[in-house]
Every structure is written in structure tokens, then in C-alpha cells.
Amino acid sequence: MSGPVLSFDGVRFAYPGEATDTLDLPALALAVGERVLLRGDSGCGKSTLLSLAAGVLLPRAGRVALLGQDWQALRPGARDARRVDHVGYLFQQFNLLPYLSVLDNVLLPCRFSARRAQRARAHHASERAAAQALLQALGLEAALWPRPATALSVGQQQRVAAARALIGEPELVIADEPTSALDEGRRDAFMRLLIAQCERVGSALLFVSHDQRLAQHFVRVLDLPAINRAGHAALPS
Ligand SMILES: Nc1ncnc2c1ncn2[C@@H]1O[C@H](COP(=O)(O)OP(=O)(O)OP(=O)(O)O)[C@@H](O)[C@H]1O
């Protein structure tokens, strides 16, 4: 793959019923394995940008492409399949399934994506072994693996969510403020673990936060308000 993992070209997005665009981004691209911190104050459009990147929202103009494929050109079912094949998503609230064990939560992407399952098996005896290796690398000991995910501390749940995002080596990991519930020491430890694992599996990382202190973990930091031209001109009727 020689092109970017993710590209935005002339993207304009407005929520239904809104009189102005939330986002107007002339150009933005992430190279293979690149890690970018996207920051900006609350309400500036960070989560909206991530939803566009993952093909959950579609722009009203312009093009968002993942691995060269325009999201808009796909039917909804194909978009869902492509998302789980190529994107690991790490949410602010983790979104772990409470009735599943830690291990089964991590294995979820492999249940929905044959590609993720096959990539998980490429370097391990089984998908389970791949999940266990990730949990271990993220500092979660084996005694925790059979427990229901919600029986863990916030910091532990966050690492389970990171393992779920990373399993099967997705080309893009998207993280939406996953450190907001952590104190400073845990936040930095988590960032180091997440980045090391992205590096190991070759995933690009698009990480969103309003927290200025996370910049130290990234070579490339983008200020969303500085690159977003939206919010002023009224939409054409
Ligand atoms: N479903 C929606 N319908 C209409 N407006 C929305 C919707 N979701 C978000 N917005 C608005 O779009 C703007 C950008 O919201 P977004 O959630 O992307 O910001 P954010 O930078 O991620 O904020 P935060 O840091 O607080 O999570 C805000 O003004 C918000 O009120």
C-alpha cells in the first residue's frame, strides 16, 4: 500500500438541520503507520471528524477515503464490513460488552471480520493466543482474562479496549479521548503502551484529545480549529 491510510479532500460536513458546516477541511492525510494527535477545545468537531474518518458519517461535499476507497461509494453494509476489517476504534467510554469476559471482548473484531481473524492468526497459534499476547503486552495479567469486562478498574478496562482495537492489526486505529478518565501517571503509561503496540502491528493512529499534555507522545500534532475553515459561512440553500 503506497498511498495514505486515510485522506480527506475538500471535505464539508453539516449536521442535518444545521445552518453552517461543522467541518470544512481542504486536505488531511495519514500515512501508513503514522501517528497523529488531533486536538482542539470541546465542541470544535473532533468526534465528528473521527466519525467521518470511520465512514460512520458521510460528507455533504468532498471525499473521505480509507486505503484509497471512498466511503461514500460503498453501500451501508459494505461500509460496516470495511470498517471492522480495517479500523480499530477506541472510545472514550470504552464500550466494552459487560456480559462478555475480558478475552471475549478483545476477540469481538475477529468474530465480525474474517480478515481481522486471519491477521490475528498470522503470528499466533490462534485468535485467542493473539488476544492473550495483546492483553499481556498491555499489562493485564491472566487472572483477569475470564472476568466480566466491567469487573475491572477503569484503567484496566481501557487497556482491554485498546487490545480490542488492535487485534488483527487494523491499518488504522482511531482513539477518541480514551485517557480522559485517567490520572497523569496512568495516562502516560497507557500512551506509551498504546503507541508501542501500534508501532509493533504497523497501525496508523489518529488520536483525539483536548489535553495539551499528550502532545509529547506524538511527532505530528494538528490543531483542529487551525485547519477547519467551517463555522462562519451559511450553507447554500
Ligand atoms: N448529532 C448532532 N447533531 C447536531 N449537532 C451536533 C451533533 N453532534 C455534534 N454536534 C455539534 O457539532 C459540533 C462538534 O461536535 P463534536 O462532538 O464533533 O465536538 P468535539 O470536539 O468532539 O467535542 P468534545 O471534545 O466535547 O467531545 C458541536 O457544536 C456539537 O454540538
Ligand as a Chemical Component Dictionary entry (heavy atoms), coordinates in Angstrom:
data_LIG
# 
_chem_comp.id                   LIG 
_chem_comp.type                 NON-POLYMER 
_chem_comp.pdbx_formal_charge   0 
_chem_comp.three_letter_code    LIG 
# 
loop_
_chem_comp_atom.comp_id 
_chem_comp_atom.atom_id 
_chem_comp_atom.alt_atom_id 
_chem_comp_atom.type_symbol 
_chem_comp_atom.charge 
_chem_comp_atom.model_Cartn_x 
_chem_comp_atom.model_Cartn_y 
_chem_comp_atom.model_Cartn_z 
_chem_comp_atom.pdbx_ordinal 
LIG N1  N1  N 0 -25.850 14.753 16.125 1  
LIG C1  C1  C 0 -25.596 16.072 16.114 2  
LIG N2  N2  N 0 -26.497 16.941 15.597 3  
LIG C2  C2  C 0 -26.256 18.273 15.548 4  
LIG N3  N3  N 0 -25.113 18.826 16.005 5  
LIG C3  C3  C 0 -24.181 18.009 16.533 6  
LIG C4  C4  C 0 -24.373 16.590 16.620 7  
LIG N4  N4  N 0 -23.269 16.034 17.186 8  
LIG C5  C5  C 0 -22.443 17.060 17.441 9  
LIG N5  N5  N 0 -22.979 18.230 17.062 10 
LIG C6  C6  C 0 -22.356 19.561 17.171 11 
LIG O1  O1  O 0 -21.210 19.583 16.322 12 
LIG C7  C7  C 0 -20.152 20.285 16.949 13 
LIG C8  C8  C 0 -18.942 19.385 17.051 14 
LIG O2  O2  O 0 -19.216 18.314 17.944 15 
LIG P1  P1  P 0 -18.135 17.188 18.258 16 
LIG O3  O3  O 0 -18.778 16.183 19.161 17 
LIG O4  O4  O 0 -17.568 16.696 16.976 18 
LIG O5  O5  O 0 -17.028 18.042 19.040 19 
LIG P2  P2  P 0 -15.777 17.544 19.891 20 
LIG O6  O6  O 0 -14.644 18.430 19.514 21 
LIG O7  O7  O 0 -15.586 16.077 19.703 22 
LIG O8  O8  O 0 -16.251 17.845 21.370 23 
LIG P3  P3  P 0 -15.829 17.132 22.771 24 
LIG O9  O9  O 0 -14.367 17.397 22.971 25 
LIG O10 O10 O 0 -16.681 17.841 23.766 26 
LIG O11 O11 O 0 -16.164 15.660 22.644 27 
LIG C9  C9  C 0 -20.681 20.762 18.291 28 
LIG O12 O12 O 0 -21.107 22.102 18.161 29 
LIG C10 C10 C 0 -21.848 19.859 18.558 30 
LIG O13 O13 O 0 -22.840 20.496 19.338 31 
# 
loop_
_chem_comp_bond.comp_id 
_chem_comp_bond.atom_id_1 
_chem_comp_bond.atom_id_2 
_chem_comp_bond.value_order 
_chem_comp_bond.pdbx_ordinal 
LIG N1  C1  SING 1  
LIG C1  N2  SING 2  
LIG C1  C4  DOUB 3  
LIG N2  C2  DOUB 4  
LIG C2  N3  SING 5  
LIG N3  C3  DOUB 6  
LIG C3  C4  SING 7  
LIG C3  N5  SING 8  
LIG C4  N4  SING 9  
LIG N4  C5  DOUB 10 
LIG C5  N5  SING 11 
LIG N5  C6  SING 12 
LIG C6  O1  SING 13 
LIG C6  C10 SING 14 
LIG O1  C7  SING 15 
LIG C7  C8  SING 16 
LIG C7  C9  SING 17 
LIG C8  O2  SING 18 
LIG O2  P1  SING 19 
LIG P1  O3  DOUB 20 
LIG P1  O4  SING 21 
LIG P1  O5  SING 22 
LIG O5  P2  SING 23 
LIG P2  O6  DOUB 24 
LIG P2  O7  SING 25 
LIG P2  O8  SING 26 
LIG O8  P3  SING 27 
LIG P3  O9  DOUB 28 
LIG P3  O10 SING 29 
LIG P3  O11 SING 30 
LIG C9  O12 SING 31 
LIG C9  C10 SING 32 
LIG C10 O13 SING 33 
# 
